[in-house]
Amino acid sequence: MEVTQVSKSFGARQILRDVSFRVQPGDRLAVIGRNGEGKTTLLRILAGLLAPDGGRVSLPKGSRIALHDQRPPLEVEGRTLEQYVAEGMADAIAAEDELRTLEQKMEAGDHSPQVMSAYERAHSMLERAGGYHWRSWMMRVTRGLGIPDARLGDPLAVFSGGELTRASLARALVSRPDVLLLDEPTNHLDVQSTEWLEDAVAEMGCAVILVSHDRYFLESIATGVLELDQGKSKLWPMGYSRFRKERALALEIQQKESERTAAEIARLERFVERWKAGTRSKQATSRQKRLEKIDRPEINRSARSLAFGFPPVAASGRIVLEAQGVEISIGERELLSQTSLVIERGERVAVVGPNGAGKTTLLETLIGMRPPTAGRTSTGHKVDLSYYSQHDQELRGDRSIVETILVETSLTRTQARTLLGAFLFPGSLAERRVEDLSGGERRRLQLALLVALGGNLLVFDEPTNHLDAESREALEDALDAYSGTIVLVSHDRALIDAVATRTLAIEGTQLVSRDGGWGDLLQARAEERASAPGEGTGAKSAKSSAGSSPAPAKKSVKAPAGGAKERSADRPGKGGTGRQIRQLETKIQRLESELAAVNAELIRPEVLGDPAQLVALGETHRRVQEEIAWALANWEKAAESAGA
């Protein structure tokens, strides 16, 4: 695909101007930019759903494009979920139908050149669309994205918006396009499905252009970055981590050049103003001409980032939240059984688990928004709770942003405007109506309200949904400096690694407590699998943690893309470190070879046609991935120790 000088405007506002880039098969290009920079607009232009005002999009003849654009299907009547996903395989289905018709003709004795030629064309079309095993591929995709086999026959009308969005993603993937366009593909996916998607996209080998705020996902997938800023594009032919470093360096150089130019302009202006009517008027005129020729550098707007901090909070009692013998059910389904836990002052606890496990329900039960089926929950002494829901708050759309802050908080107008400026609503932007805000802007307003309301217990349910990468990092920085207690539900692995000192994982109907963040969780699970039955595993039920002291600081595990900050860890002695590093490198190479062998098995036709083998290999694939992550984390710590 080649994109040349594409431009697009909506009314008087130009969204894109002179956007140009090229992608080849195997390239995976991440489109980066602040909310409102035109990322989704660009994808829709590439998919042919929007016509550009100028420029062109060129594709080799016969190329197929598939777009997943976050929007669930509009027409939900009369189709099952399986039928909707299978629409992505329309070419394969049409080729099979054509082959069936031609085979009937041949069985009847028609072996004319026309029939044989048509049969060859239909067979080639079927092979290009995935071959006879396309149904196995479809089942692999739906299972990988967390769609149960038992629900494939259900009508679309009974599914939630998030479930329909996953179905839309499945339909795009099963089509095996030449160019795959993904707009926030990890929204509504749990971590397990996201990690499956990372592998599947890389395995497909097609050109991929994607928009995502998930930094782990970008680091895993992207081979290049297309940055959009004020309608212009810049291509960075590198991975996401390197892009972040290179861009930060470029912005620093740009800022210094801007400051140097501004100082020169100020010097020339002072001279012109002082001598324009005096004895040096000729020199003043000369300097005025120099002023007019100076190029005033534009500062990349992405340098303007969210920056805020939570106010100091009053100390609560030692116990902040407590549950004793809690059972949680929805209808006939039991989510949690006989759960007891204590969350103490200053802890930072991340609740993790697959979609549908009951994370939000647990959160709402702990803070008293819904009663447990059995048992009891309580809030500690002097706990001042602020809750950030994953759903939009009920805010009046006819109010302006600043009016919303004034009505919902006790801030003065000056204080409200200062706060809103920190959340990228300066000046006249604070006068915009709430109903006109984008999803990301509404989330920023919710964050501003949370900061204004304060509290010594912050409870978050998916706080980074719809936030761009810079806003996510600003939230991490603010939470890192926050002195109260934090409980959060999130699929953002970088956020968990940056903030959490303890994870509570919903596993079946049990709640399992482990110290540390996401990297530590992967390591603990790998160790638990490696341990013989009955041996200590490092995991403990939430019940056994009741009354325990606050969790220790987590081990050093770096999140990719510079998002999560490194945590301190005890460094091992240097003696034997070199040997440990070599051993870990050997282990990593062995595990990567094992992973490659599993990947090779997963694409064999006989395996794709055997659901039992697919499930077993999928479990092996996840296990080896987690063991690699654990080994890499230990290698990193050993390498740091060796260099200390």
VOTI-362524 format. One record per residue (C-alpha): x negated, y, z negated; chain; residue in one letter. Coordinates in steps of 0.02 Angstrom, whole numbers, plus 50000, padded with zeros to 5 digits. Each point is the difference from the previous one (the first is absolute). Layout:
% VOTI-362524
px:py:pz:kette:rest
X:Y:Z:A:A
...
This chain:
% VOTI-362524
px:py:pz:kette:rest
50000:50000:50000:A:M
49936:50173:50046:A:E
50079:50159:49930:A:V
49955:50163:50086:A:T
50040:50175:49935:A:Q
50169:49954:49927:A:V
50099:50144:49925:A:S
50170:50008:49915:A:K
50104:50139:49924:A:S
50164:50005:49906:A:F
50076:50171:50025:A:G
49870:50134:49965:A:A
49889:49881:49901:A:R
49863:49910:50095:A:Q
49966:49832:49919:A:I
49869:49929:50118:A:L
49883:50088:50122:A:R
49871:49923:50115:A:D
49993:49833:49909:A:V
49883:49882:50093:A:S
49926:49829:49960:A:F
49978:49825:50070:A:R
50024:49827:49924:A:V
49943:49831:50065:A:Q
50060:49825:49953:A:P
49936:49962:49825:A:G
49988:50184:49951:A:D
50099:50046:49844:A:R
50022:50187:49989:A:L
50064:50081:49839:A:A
50092:50165:50029:A:V
49962:50113:49852:A:I
50074:50168:49952:A:G
50107:50088:49873:A:R
50188:49975:49996:A:N
50076:50101:50142:A:G
49846:49993:50112:A:E
50091:49897:50134:A:G
49939:49823:49966:A:K
50170:49918:50022:A:T
50039:50114:50148:A:T
49840:49941:50085:A:L
50047:49816:49975:A:L
50172:50029:50074:A:R
49924:50086:50151:A:I
49881:49854:50025:A:L
50148:49879:49988:A:A
50096:50099:50132:A:G
50138:50053:49880:A:L
49953:50183:50014:A:L
49941:50092:50154:A:A
49848:50112:49977:A:P
50011:50182:50054:A:D
49832:49982:50085:A:G
49863:49872:50032:A:G
50020:49816:50037:A:R
49991:49825:49926:A:V
49923:49870:50116:A:S
50012:49811:49983:A:L
49942:49857:50111:A:P
50142:49930:50104:A:K
50104:49871:49907:A:G
49938:50050:49828:A:S
50123:49971:49858:A:R
50021:50120:49853:A:I
50086:49965:49834:A:A
50040:50133:49870:A:L
50040:49981:49816:A:H
50055:50173:49944:A:D
50071:49976:49824:A:Q
50180:50020:50058:A:R
50112:49849:49970:A:P
50110:49943:50145:A:P
50148:50114:50030:A:L
50113:49864:50072:A:E
50021:49868:49866:A:V
50165:49922:50050:A:E
50011:49836:50092:A:G
49820:49942:49978:A:R
49908:49894:49874:A:T
49829:50050:49937:A:L
49922:49858:50100:A:E
50084:50059:50160:A:Q
49939:50177:49968:A:Y
49819:49946:49972:A:V
50007:49883:50151:A:A
50041:50150:50110:A:E
49814:50036:49990:A:G
49976:49838:50098:A:M
50124:50045:50137:A:A
49870:49963:50136:A:D
49967:49826:49930:A:A
50185:49962:49983:A:I
50034:50059:50178:A:A
49855:49897:50066:A:A
50063:49844:49909:A:E
50174:50026:50072:A:D
49927:50022:50174:A:E
49893:49844:49983:A:L
50150:49900:49939:A:R
50101:50053:50153:A:T
49857:49961:50119:A:L
49969:49830:49920:A:E
50183:49956:50028:A:Q
49979:50045:50184:A:K
49845:49893:50014:A:M
50087:49854:49914:A:E
50136:50017:50131:A:A
49868:49981:50136:A:G
49962:50182:50044:A:D
49811:50013:50017:A:H
49999:50143:50124:A:S
49853:50123:50002:A:P
50116:50134:49930:A:Q
50048:49895:49849:A:V
49821:49945:49967:A:M
49936:50178:50014:A:S
50136:50063:49883:A:A
49958:49860:49877:A:Y
49817:50050:50000:A:E
50044:50184:49969:A:R
50119:49957:49858:A:A
49870:49885:49921:A:H
49868:50137:50008:A:S
50123:50123:49924:A:M
50035:49879:49857:A:L
49815:49971:49966:A:E
49968:50188:49997:A:R
50144:50023:49876:A:A
49931:49871:49880:A:G
50035:49832:50080:A:G
50116:49866:49939:A:Y
49946:50028:49821:A:H
50073:50174:49986:A:W
50131:49938:49875:A:R
49862:49937:49885:A:S
49915:50169:50015:A:W
50163:50087:49956:A:M
50021:49891:49846:A:M
49821:50035:49948:A:R
50032:50188:50015:A:V
50163:50001:49903:A:T
49926:49895:49860:A:R
49843:50105:49996:A:G
50107:50157:49977:A:L
50097:49921:49858:A:G
50162:49961:50092:A:I
50069:49835:49933:A:P
50046:49866:50129:A:D
50168:49981:49914:A:A
50048:50179:50042:A:R
49958:50000:50186:A:L
50178:49951:50045:A:G
50080:50138:49895:A:D
50081:50146:50092:A:P
49899:50161:50009:A:L
50139:50094:49912:A:A
49965:49916:49831:A:V
49816:50052:49990:A:F
49931:50153:49911:A:S
49908:50139:50090:A:G
49831:49934:49942:A:G
50041:49824:50058:A:E
50055:50065:50170:A:L
49840:50100:50015:A:T
49901:49839:49972:A:R
50105:49917:50134:A:A
49956:50143:50118:A:S
49816:49971:49964:A:L
50021:49813:50032:A:A
50084:50035:50168:A:R
49854:50109:50054:A:A
49870:49870:49947:A:L
50083:49848:50079:A:V
50000:50084:50171:A:S
49809:49985:50010:A:R
49987:50165:50096:A:P
49849:50071:50088:A:D
50018:50159:49896:A:V
50073:49990:49824:A:L
50059:50163:49921:A:L
50025:49995:49811:A:L
50075:50143:49898:A:D
49975:49968:49813:A:E
50007:49811:50020:A:P
49962:49963:49817:A:T
50152:50094:49934:A:N
50118:49872:49921:A:H
49864:49866:49999:A:L
49930:49926:49842:A:D
49811:49976:49985:A:V
50005:49818:50057:A:Q
50093:50045:50160:A:S
49887:50150:50030:A:T
49845:49890:49990:A:E
50082:49876:50120:A:W
50036:50144:50120:A:L
49818:50057:49994:A:E
49943:49828:50060:A:D
50139:49980:50129:A:A
49969:50169:50083:A:V
49813:49966:50013:A:A
50034:49826:50070:A:E
50119:50061:50136:A:M
49858:50088:50092:A:G
50110:50130:50084:A:C
49974:50188:49995:A:A
50077:50070:49840:A:V
50044:50180:49961:A:I
50062:50022:49823:A:L
50056:50129:49874:A:V
49979:49954:49817:A:S
49963:50079:49831:A:H
49943:49833:49927:A:D
49812:50024:49982:A:R
49962:49815:49971:A:Y
50098:49958:50157:A:F
49911:50134:50103:A:L
49830:49942:49940:A:E
50042:49820:50045:A:S
50076:50037:50171:A:I
49932:50158:50082:A:A
49855:49997:50122:A:T
50024:50184:50042:A:G
50092:50154:49937:A:V
50099:50132:50096:A:L
50017:50155:49892:A:E
50145:50119:50034:A:L
49985:50177:49931:A:D
50105:50148:50055:A:Q
50051:49906:50157:A:G
49823:49962:50057:A:K
49917:49830:49999:A:S
49825:49940:49961:A:K
49942:49822:50027:A:L
49883:49922:49872:A:W
49932:49833:50068:A:P
49970:49921:49830:A:M
50085:49911:49855:A:G
50106:50091:49872:A:Y
49871:50011:49860:A:S
49867:50071:50113:A:R
50127:50121:50075:A:F
50040:50067:49827:A:R
49816:50030:49963:A:K
49961:50076:50170:A:E
50152:50113:49995:A:R
49958:50061:49825:A:A
49825:50044:50060:A:L
50070:50088:50155:A:A
50122:50100:49893:A:L
49860:50052:49884:A:E
49895:50060:50147:A:I
50153:50087:50073:A:Q
50035:50087:49836:A:Q
49821:50062:49984:A:K
50004:50063:50179:A:E
50164:50088:49966:A:S
49928:50083:49845:A:E
49844:50054:50095:A:R
50107:50072:50141:A:T
50115:50089:49877:A:A
49849:50080:49915:A:A
49933:50059:50169:A:E
50171:50071:50048:A:I
50012:50092:49834:A:A
49824:50073:50024:A:R
50040:50061:50175:A:L
50168:50072:49947:A:E
49918:50097:49859:A:R
49875:50074:50121:A:F
50134:50048:50126:A:V
50110:50078:49867:A:E
49854:50098:49926:A:R
49921:50066:50160:A:W
50138:50004:50133:A:K
50014:50190:49989:A:A
49821:50042:49946:A:G
49830:50016:50077:A:T
49995:49812:50031:A:R
50162:49989:50095:A:S
49913:49915:50146:A:K
49933:49865:49886:A:Q
50174:49984:49923:A:A
50077:49978:50173:A:T
49871:49867:50040:A:S
50040:49906:49841:A:R
50187:50014:50036:A:Q
49970:49913:50165:A:K
49902:49864:49911:A:R
50148:49980:49880:A:L
50120:49975:50143:A:E
49891:49861:50073:A:K
49982:49900:49840:A:I
50091:49832:50003:A:D
50092:49981:49836:A:R
49997:49814:49958:A:P
50163:49916:49957:A:E
50000:49899:49840:A:I
50073:49826:50022:A:N
50169:50008:49915:A:R
49974:49827:49928:A:S
49871:50080:49884:A:A
50148:50076:49908:A:R
50048:49865:49877:A:S
50116:49969:49856:A:L
49919:50046:49835:A:A
50086:49990:49832:A:F
49980:49936:49823:A:G
50117:49947:49862:A:F
50009:50115:49848:A:P
49934:49942:49830:A:P
50122:49888:49909:A:V
50043:49969:49818:A:A
49946:49832:49932:A:A
50132:49863:49984:A:S
49998:49860:49874:A:G
49882:49853:50031:A:R
50137:49892:50077:A:I
50079:50085:50151:A:V
50110:49862:50076:A:L
50045:49832:49927:A:E
50101:49850:50060:A:A
50045:49849:49895:A:Q
50074:49840:50073:A:G
50065:50094:50152:A:V
50091:49909:50138:A:E
50050:50090:50160:A:I
50124:49935:50127:A:S
50094:50070:50149:A:I
50159:49902:50026:A:G
49956:49816:49990:A:E
49817:50030:50038:A:R
49876:50001:49855:A:E
49858:50123:50028:A:L
49907:49989:49834:A:L
50013:49873:49860:A:S
49955:50026:49816:A:Q
49882:50147:50030:A:T
49917:50093:49858:A:S
49873:50139:50019:A:L
49927:50155:49919:A:V
49934:50152:50093:A:I
49893:50110:49890:A:E
49954:50185:50003:A:R
49875:50042:50137:A:G
50022:49841:50101:A:E
50019:50007:50190:A:R
50103:49850:50051:A:V
50041:49948:50180:A:A
50147:49883:50029:A:V
49967:49893:50154:A:V
50091:49861:50091:A:G
50082:49954:50166:A:P
50152:50090:50068:A:N
50157:49946:49909:A:G
49907:49938:49846:A:A
50084:50131:49892:A:G
49866:50133:49973:A:K
50118:50149:50006:A:T
50129:49906:49896:A:T
49867:49965:49868:A:L
49948:50182:50000:A:L
50179:50060:49977:A:E
50028:49872:49861:A:T
49844:50052:49905:A:L
50048:50184:49999:A:I
50182:49967:49954:A:G
50084:50038:50166:A:M
50079:49826:50005:A:R
50030:49873:49861:A:P
49908:49833:50000:A:P
50100:49840:50018:A:T
49927:49946:49833:A:A
49872:50065:49877:A:G
49963:50182:49963:A:R
49892:50144:50057:A:T
49948:50155:49905:A:S
49907:50164:50023:A:T
49871:50051:49871:A:G
49988:50149:49882:A:H
49988:50172:50081:A:K
49999:49930:50177:A:V
50047:50132:50129:A:D
50043:49908:50161:A:L
49995:50065:50180:A:S
50059:49881:50137:A:Y
49956:50011:50185:A:Y
50117:49892:50103:A:S
49961:49929:50171:A:Q
50168:50070:50054:A:H
50031:50185:50029:A:D
50065:50091:49849:A:Q
50173:50072:50012:A:E
49945:50177:50043:A:L
50121:50125:50074:A:R
49959:50025:50183:A:G
50065:50178:50007:A:D
49873:50060:49871:A:R
49829:50064:50047:A:S
49844:49912:49938:A:I
49962:50136:49873:A:V
50181:50006:49940:A:E
49993:49812:49971:A:T
49848:50019:49888:A:I
50080:50144:49904:A:L
50164:49905:49971:A:V
49920:49834:49952:A:E
49862:50069:49888:A:T
49966:50140:49876:A:S
49867:50084:50108:A:L
50004:50184:50042:A:T
50006:50049:50184:A:R
49815:50044:49998:A:T
49956:49834:49920:A:Q
50111:49908:50124:A:A
49917:50083:50149:A:R
49827:49964:49932:A:T
50047:49817:49978:A:L
50077:49988:50174:A:L
49845:50077:50076:A:G
49899:49856:49928:A:A
50122:49880:50085:A:F
49979:50083:50171:A:L
50158:50107:49989:A:F
49920:50174:49995:A:P
50086:50165:50038:A:G
50149:49990:50116:A:S
49990:49810:50010:A:L
50070:49995:49823:A:A
50160:50081:50068:A:E
50041:49853:50114:A:R
50158:49903:49960:A:R
49982:49827:49927:A:V
50111:49924:50134:A:E
49874:50056:50133:A:D
49852:49911:49921:A:L
49917:49846:50073:A:S
49980:49840:49899:A:G
49822:50044:49954:A:G
50048:50176:49948:A:E
50139:49934:49889:A:R
49875:49885:49915:A:R
49885:50147:49969:A:R
50144:50098:49925:A:L
50041:49852:49886:A:Q
49818:49996:49944:A:L
50006:50186:49965:A:A
50155:49974:49892:A:L
49915:49859:49906:A:L
49849:50109:49963:A:V
50113:50143:49942:A:A
50100:49885:49885:A:L
49842:49923:49927:A:G
50012:49860:49871:A:G
49879:49881:49917:A:N
50069:49847:50093:A:L
50004:50005:50190:A:L
50096:49860:50086:A:V
49978:49988:50189:A:F
50092:49892:50126:A:D
49904:50001:50166:A:E
49934:50178:49979:A:P
49895:50002:50159:A:T
50140:49958:50123:A:N
50002:50137:50134:A:H
49844:50085:49930:A:L
49853:50026:50117:A:D
49825:49940:49955:A:A
49943:50166:49927:A:E
50155:50015:49892:A:S
49976:49822:49937:A:R
49823:50039:49949:A:E
50057:50160:49914:A:A
50126:49897:49901:A:L
49861:49878:49951:A:E
49891:50143:49940:A:D
50143:50074:49897:A:A
50043:49832:49922:A:L
49818:49966:49963:A:D
49993:50161:49898:A:A
50169:49973:49917:A:Y
49989:49964:49813:A:S
50166:49910:49975:A:G
50064:49825:50042:A:T
50037:49943:50177:A:I
50110:49857:50063:A:V
50016:49981:50188:A:L
50069:49887:50133:A:V
49903:50013:50163:A:S
49946:49905:50155:A:H
49859:50126:50024:A:D
49847:49896:49960:A:R
49885:50151:49998:A:A
50111:50089:49873:A:L
50006:49846:49888:A:I
49811:49983:50006:A:D
49975:50185:49962:A:A
50123:50013:49856:A:V
50044:49835:49917:A:A
49912:49929:49847:A:T
50122:49853:49994:A:R
50113:49909:50123:A:T
50164:49913:49961:A:L
50032:49876:50139:A:A
50173:49925:50024:A:I
49962:49818:50042:A:E
50157:49895:50014:A:G
50103:50051:49849:A:T
49848:50038:49892:A:Q
49905:50160:49971:A:L
49810:49973:49999:A:V
49885:50132:49926:A:S
49822:50024:50063:A:R
49873:50136:49962:A:D
49942:50118:50137:A:G
50063:50056:50169:A:G
50031:49919:50169:A:W
49823:49935:50029:A:G
49999:49926:49826:A:D
50168:49917:50033:A:L
49931:49915:50157:A:L
49847:49944:49904:A:Q
50102:49931:49855:A:A
50114:49903:50116:A:R
49851:49925:50091:A:A
49924:49948:49834:A:E
50165:49925:49943:A:E
50011:49892:50156:A:R
49820:49946:49979:A:A
50026:49950:49818:A:S
50045:49821:49959:A:A
50177:49974:49932:A:P
50011:50043:49817:A:G
49844:50109:49997:A:E
50003:50184:49953:A:G
50039:50109:50149:A:T
49990:50179:49941:A:G
50185:50024:50028:A:A
50122:50016:49859:A:K
50186:50012:49991:A:S
50072:50170:49962:A:A
50068:49924:49841:A:K
49825:49958:49936:A:S
49945:50180:50023:A:S
50126:50069:49877:A:A
49915:50101:49867:A:G
49833:49995:50090:A:S
49884:50148:50008:A:S
49995:50105:50158:A:P
49924:49914:50151:A:A
49814:50031:50029:A:P
49938:50098:50149:A:A
50002:49895:50156:A:K
49849:49931:50090:A:K
49919:50091:50144:A:S
50094:49964:50161:A:V
49998:50127:50140:A:K
50155:50028:50104:A:A
49968:50029:50185:A:P
50017:50167:50086:A:A
49938:50098:49852:A:G
50175:50004:49926:A:G
49979:49916:49832:A:A
49862:50058:49885:A:K
49868:49881:49934:A:E
50021:49947:49820:A:R
49857:49972:49880:A:S
49938:49826:49959:A:A
49864:49924:49894:A:D
49852:49974:50114:A:R
49914:49831:49991:A:P
49813:49994:49972:A:G
49890:50005:50154:A:K
49920:49833:49958:A:G
50076:49871:50117:A:G
50105:50131:50089:A:T
49915:49969:50166:A:G
50037:49815:49988:A:R
50181:50038:49955:A:Q
50017:50113:50152:A:I
49931:49865:50116:A:R
50116:49870:49926:A:Q
50150:50114:50023:A:L
49951:50040:50179:A:E
49989:49814:50037:A:T
50170:49973:49921:A:K
50078:50143:50098:A:I
49931:49930:50163:A:Q
50070:49829:49957:A:R
50171:50073:49958:A:L
50003:50103:50160:A:E
49961:49843:50100:A:S
50142:49911:49909:A:E
50116:50147:50039:A:L
49952:49994:50184:A:A
50038:49813:50004:A:A
50171:50030:49923:A:V
50035:50138:50127:A:N
49954:49880:50140:A:A
50119:49869:49930:A:E
50142:50126:49986:A:L
50004:50031:50188:A:I
49997:49817:50054:A:R
50164:49956:50090:A:P
50030:49844:49896:A:E
49980:50100:49840:A:V
50113:50140:50060:A:L
50135:49870:50030:A:G
49985:49926:49825:A:D
50075:50112:49863:A:P
49926:49894:49861:A:A
49823:50019:50069:A:Q
50028:50187:50023:A:L
50052:50022:49819:A:V
49851:49898:49936:A:A
49876:50092:50110:A:L
50076:50167:49952:A:G
49972:49962:49816:A:E
49820:49948:50037:A:T
49976:50160:50099:A:H
50058:50108:49854:A:R
49892:49902:49876:A:R
49842:50020:50104:A:V
50034:50186:50026:A:Q
50016:50027:49813:A:E
49841:49901:49965:A:E
49907:50108:50127:A:I
50065:50158:49914:A:A
49942:49932:49831:A:W
49828:49953:50067:A:A
49980:50169:50085:A:L
50044:50090:49838:A:A
49868:49901:49906:A:N
49873:50028:50138:A:W
50032:50188:49992:A:E
49972:50004:49813:A:K
49841:49897:50016:A:A
49936:50112:50141:A:A
50036:50155:49895:A:E
49904:49924:49854:A:S
49853:49958:50111:A:A
49994:50180:50061:A:G
50020:50077:49827:A:A
